[in-house]
Amino acid sequence: MRIIAITACATGVAHTFMAKKALENAADRSGHQIKVETQGATGIENELIQKDIDQADILILAIEVGIAKKERFNKIKKVEIPISTAIKNADGLLKKIEEKLNS
């Protein structure tokens, strides 16, 4: 599965990057490809390009705040979750997404 994600917390610091790392680790463990864009205090980092979006099976929005450039994702399946879910249960999240996409 090819996954893209955006992480963004209220302050745009710790939880944003904790969620990014948790999603990357879970994807690695489950054999999925993932690219994670962070939006926070330092702006957009690792910005997803159109090719990433076009090739992705799903977009995970692990966010607590509104995000910039959301219109880029109008045509892709997406799931929006609290950032704490990505941090605490990224493995379970990816398993649920995989099951839904394969059903």
BELHU-V636233 format. One record per residue. RES is the residue in three letters. NEAR is the number of other C-alpha atoms within 10 Angstrom. Layout:
res->RES near->NEAR
res->RES near->NEAR
This chain:
res->MET near->17
res->ARG near->16
res->ILE near->22
res->ILE near->22
res->ALA near->25
res->ILE near->26
res->THR near->28
res->ALA near->28
res->CYS near->24
res->ALA near->15
res->THR near->13
res->GLY near->19
res->VAL near->15
res->ALA near->12
res->HIS near->22
res->THR near->27
res->PHE near->20
res->MET near->17
res->ALA near->29
res->LYS near->24
res->LYS near->16
res->ALA near->18
res->LEU near->29
res->GLU near->20
res->ASN near->16
res->ALA near->20
res->ALA near->21
res->ASP near->13
res->ARG near->10
res->SER near->12
res->GLY near->11
res->HIS near->15
res->GLN near->13
res->ILE near->21
res->LYS near->21
res->VAL near->23
res->GLU near->20
res->THR near->27
res->GLN near->25
res->GLY near->21
res->ALA near->13
res->THR near->9
res->GLY near->10
res->ILE near->16
res->GLU near->12
res->ASN near->11
res->GLU near->14
res->LEU near->17
res->ILE near->10
res->GLN near->11
res->LYS near->8
res->ASP near->15
res->ILE near->20
res->ASP near->11
res->GLN near->13
res->ALA near->19
res->ASP near->16
res->ILE near->21
res->LEU near->21
res->ILE near->21
res->LEU near->21
res->ALA near->26
res->ILE near->26
res->GLU near->19
res->VAL near->16
res->GLY near->11
res->ILE near->17
res->ALA near->10
res->LYS near->8
res->LYS near->9
res->GLU near->8
res->ARG near->12
res->PHE near->14
res->ASN near->8
res->LYS near->9
res->ILE near->14
res->LYS near->12
res->LYS near->17
res->VAL near->13
res->GLU near->13
res->ILE near->15
res->PRO near->16
res->ILE near->24
res->SER near->17
res->THR near->16
res->ALA near->27
res->ILE near->19
res->LYS near->14
res->ASN near->14
res->ALA near->22
res->ASP near->20
res->GLY near->13
res->LEU near->18
res->LEU near->20
res->LYS near->14
res->LYS near->12
res->ILE near->15
res->GLU near->15
res->GLU near->10
res->LYS near->9
res->LEU near->12
res->ASN near->7
res->SER near->5
